[in-house]
């Protein structure tokens, strides 16, 4: 089986947006845990939320990330089609604001 990295994208909430309540957060995490249960032993790394990305360019130049990456997960699947099917039922896609998931196949590093 190959490894696949799910990269989560979500728009940043407006600065004046109300933060979710503890109950809302718990409900969302319950959906994520239900999805993780469907993945089962093929879950390599559940991941973590991410924020504040910085691009580092040649010459040491830096700039804010152009696209908000809000988290990642690493799974194993038989092929890209199977990984995409798991992404299609991921609760991240139900979050408000037009959330997306990118699925990337992890490639072997030559000599390692």
N, C-alpha and C positions, 0 to 999 in steps of 0.2 A: 504494500500500500504506500501511496505517496502522501506527503504532508502538504496541507493547504493553509494559507494564512488568510483569515478574514480581516479586512481593514474596514472599520466602521467610520462612516461620515455622517455628520449631523450639523445643521446650521446652529450657530451660537444663539442662545436665547437673548432677547433684548435685555439691556442692563436693568431695565425697570420691571422685568418679569418676576412674578412671584416664584420663589423656589418651590419645588414639589414638597408636599407634606410627607411625614414619615410613613403614613399609610400608602400614599401613592408610590413612594420609593419602594416600599416592601412589595407592593403588587407587581411593579415592573420587574423587580429582582426575582419574584416568584415565577414569572413568565420565562425569564432567562434561565433559571434553574430547571424548569420543565424542559426547555429546549436542550440544555446540557445533558439532561437525563436521556433524551432521545439519541444524542450522539454517543452516550455511554463510554465504553472503554476506548473509543476512537478519539476522545478528547485528549490532546497532547498538552495544551496550555489554555486554560479558560481565558487568560488575558487579564487586562486591567483597563480602566479608563485612562485616557491620555488627554492632555491639554497643553496649550501654549507652545506649539511646534515652531522651531526655528530652522530655516534652511541655511546650510553652510556651503559656501561656494568657493571655487578656486580663488586664491589670494586672501582667504580669510574673511571675505565679505559675508555678511549675514543679513537675513531679512525674515520677517514673519512668514510662516508657512502659508502658501497660497490657498490651500484647501484644508478645512478643519478635519483632522483625524481625531476621532473621539475614543478609539480603542482598537483592540485586536483580539483575535482568538486563533489558535493553531489546532487543526484537527488532522486526522488521517482519514483518507477515503480511497476507494478503489480507483477513481478517476475524476477528472474535472467535472463531468456531468453529475456524479454523485455528490461532490462538494457543493455544486451550484444548487442542487435540489435541497440540501440542508440549509443553504443560505435563503432560499425562497420562503422557507417557513420560520425564519428567525424573527423573534419579537422586535428586534431593532427596527424592522421595516414598518412596524405599527406605530412608532413614535411620531409625534407631530413634527411638521416642518419639512418633510421631504427627505427623510433619512435614507441612506444607501449603504450597500455592502459591496466592496470589491473582493473578489476571490483570486488569489495568486497561488500558483503551484511553487512550492519550495524546490529549488534545483540543487542537485548534488554539487558539492565543491570538488573539483578535480584534485586528486591526491589526498583527500581527507576521508 
